[in-house]
Amino acid sequence: MQDKPEVRAALKTVPFLRGYEGPIERLGGLTNLVFRVGDYCLRIPGKGTEEYINRASEKIAAVEAARAGVSPEVLHFDDRSGVMVMRFLPAVQTMTPETFRSVEGAPGRAGMAFRKLHTSGAVFPFRFELFAMIDGYLSVLSIKDVALPGGYHDVVREAESVRTALETHPAPLTACHCDPLCENFLDTGERMWIVDWEYSGMNDPMWDLGDLSVEAGFDATQDEEMILAYFGGKPSALELGRIIIYKAMCDLLWTLWGLIQLANGNPADDFRAYADIRFTRCKALMETPDFARHVEAVRQGR
């Protein structure tokens, strides 16, 4: 692994790692290359990510998240290349959908980590605007040779009722992770750390809860554990409605992200299947009677 040219090149840009000759271990990541380098974690951005990631904003968010106590310390960050080095956390378990559903207390610890972030007072430079991001991703895809799932634009039009409801009673924005892939959570068994702040921004905090529920495949019991830990009690109909809305909307957005990975030749996953599964799941949720009820609760603001 030490002989991989991209690793060698990245190490040369980090002053305190230029002479490193020890073991290098590949860690997880769908778009980026992530490695353990001794007591450090080295992140090398993936191909094409410069099209939709603002590295200067990510740097600020990663530092602020560490200051809030939910993410490891950032030791090096190159705004231009996106190469980042963080303190490696020993004795943690990188979460997956399976471990999130099987490790006792994991959904609750994630809920508490979100609460800690959302109430930290941290300010991120980017504003995560769902429908603007959908438009932006569609613009990126318009010049790439990849097909949208059939009926995608129809569902975007149907989501106008969601946009109207959210805009009628806008939520106070807080610092949010915005991309709670399970592998972005590191569990000690007592607390949950969160990493990877590429998509982070000021957002409705209910996005993080709804998106994690989708990524981890939570059932009703696990949803309840996460939500009760977050709120310290039952949420209002408005709060729950926003969580459910974002379950569908995150799939609508990340469908396009998956197609961008497909167009960029990312070999980490079958991104055609990834996009199709997300889009199908989004449509299925939006077609349920309960979804319309949750949208109405948000529209009424109670």
Steps between C-alpha positions, in 0.01 A plus 500: 500500500792736572597493132169640374602823324203704626586412860866589454409828332256593776747418779756736343255790536460448877803639684488261796445193276757559225745249647240243607609141420264299721195290412211648304154347532212571261181597681144549369352760266276507194658791315823583680812302584543476877801346673633443849856631515635425845312717749335699219217467252583620146219596260568540126203638303346282232500567130251766388403615852626849421188540282270514801707531819626832638815403687542835676151464648569139596816603684313751716222251573744223596683732740173626649366146542818401684464807721141392574633164619336278241790448256874426530757779501603634158880515477545593133271615223605618153219717356618450143559123488257403776760276665412482870660340804310438821589335827435124472251375758600162645257248645202613294268305275427639156126468468306330221126455451533157659689619809268797545211256522677240717724691744305584812442873547660607170195689363468688829870592507468633145199706606697647789795580272267686265352689793848600616585629153169676437507682834872583495459845350744407222459696178586333169565718193288297257120505503359160407200584280329183384327619186790719390727196535263289291514767230879515529544124469263494201718767341814288555324198349374697201848486344568135589401184315272344760122458506272608784258237636171507312261755648762684705385845387138405574589420861692828533182679389295301753748607768391862453241438772787409730689814406190711567440340839861547609507860383169581674652414838879509457704336772779685681824396331779334696838348417419161348698209360257457207656172376456250783621189320537227762873473436537864607423393859764359736368336816689445825205330665456807720499783248468547126748703295410640157746553212499623138366856475501539120127570471451666837326833534236702674183298460177388663633263771223251428678422172777321689255279689291412195803429283673277758179300541503432126873423480487255792167347405351569843172340592240677714668393826841626394350823370334550836825436688689755292222759518436463874873531572515811284198678646501351848135415437246473220524746209214719390300414187689779323841362597406143412350619172826664400693182583269292279509754217878494498503120482354535151689814402843363589435210261386746232826695538744212542355328192668776300821476703517130413459578131786750517719224649391272216585763241840560661586131488519453878565124550405494871143379442238416238375857483235425236335262744567742787314781319211280386444356850496845657260640243263205536503535879433874475196448277364223721510718811351803325208288378393394851201673666713564810744706296229745395393523865853589609531762225174655619626508861807691384290734286280581800802544724380287790 
